[in-house]
Amino acid sequence: MRAKLLRECTRPSFAAVARYLKPIGRGVEGPSIRFAETAIRLMGNISVDQMTVYDDREKRIVRVTVVDCETNTPYSSDVTIEKSVERSFVREGDEVLRARTNSRGKMVYLIPATEDDLLNKQNALVSKAIRSNGLRLVPGDIIDDCMEQVAATQRDANAQDPDRTKRKLFDAFGAIGITVLQLKAYLDHDAETLTDKELLDLRALYSGIKDGDTTWREVMESRTQPVAGEAPSPAPQSATQAVKEHLSKSQAKRVETQRKEPVQEPMWPGDKPA
């Protein structure tokens, strides 16, 4: 099984989707859903089942169970699917359940999910549960070896034709609605050339977004949030704030100077100065 899985990781097309990246703190990365599905298939004698254990108007709970039939080792988890979705606008006839203001100051609306929306949410959450439970059956050292091989395969593919690799990667992002300008904003440069690490991270980021592990909004919001344990950078000061601070300091200095100077008594006619 280890040899077969490592052989899969030498294929550039598989290596491109075998690793995901999620922007939490300094970044969380690991085997993707596609990798887990391939590992489960190559191990053999793995039973994957899903069963709806609860369903009402607001939510559905699906139990996902992965069993190694050779060692009789089961892992299971319950997945809760809310029957609602968030939209930035509502159409005539939509039922608005709740409304809130997002981090960018725009209104978003919670509306009941359609059958297609519900199916997409269920498939994404169930796939994550299968990955989590399935990878617990795969020895950790094999997963580590495979992730090293995936990174090596991606670096080799990038070295052969970096420009072609970049174009294909940008086209893949464009297919899921993320433009080149948005990628440049994420990279914080003009993207004329990309380093090996940037190419690896972008591939993993693409897999994470496509598999539903994260969204582009979460990616960009993570760029402005401080990492745990680090002090946040000070917010830029507006011109009005700067003027107010300058006047406040000047007034405080003037009061301090007056406090230090001796107070002179007024002189009346006929008085002699001391």
Sequence and secondary structure as in RCSB ss.txt:
>XXXX:A:sequence
MRAKLLRECTRPSFAAVARYLKPIGRGVEGPSIRFAETAIRLMGNISVDQMTVYDDREKRIVRVTVVDCETNTPY
SSDVTIEKSVERSFVREGDEVLRARTNSRGKMVYLIPATEDDLLNKQNALVSKAIRSNGLRLVPGDIIDDCMEQV
AATQRDANAQDPDRTKRKLFDAFGAIGITVLQLKAYLDHDAETLTDKELLDLRALYSGIKDGDTTWREVMESRTQ
PVAGEAPSPAPQSATQAVKEHLSKSQAKRVETQRKEPVQEPMWPGDKPA
>XXXX:A:secstr
 HHHHHHHHTSHHHHTTSEEEE STT EEEE HHHHHHHHHHH SEEEEEEEEEE SSEEEEEEEEEETTTTEEE
EEEEEEESEEEESS  TT    EEEE TTS EEEEEE  HHHHHHHHHHHHHHHHHHHHHTTS HHHHHHHHHHH
HHHHHHHHHH HHHHHHHHHHHHHHTT  HHHHHHHHTS  SS  HHHHHHHHHHHHHHHTTS  HHHHHHHHHS
  TTS        HHHHHHHHHHHHHHHHHHHHHHS       TT    
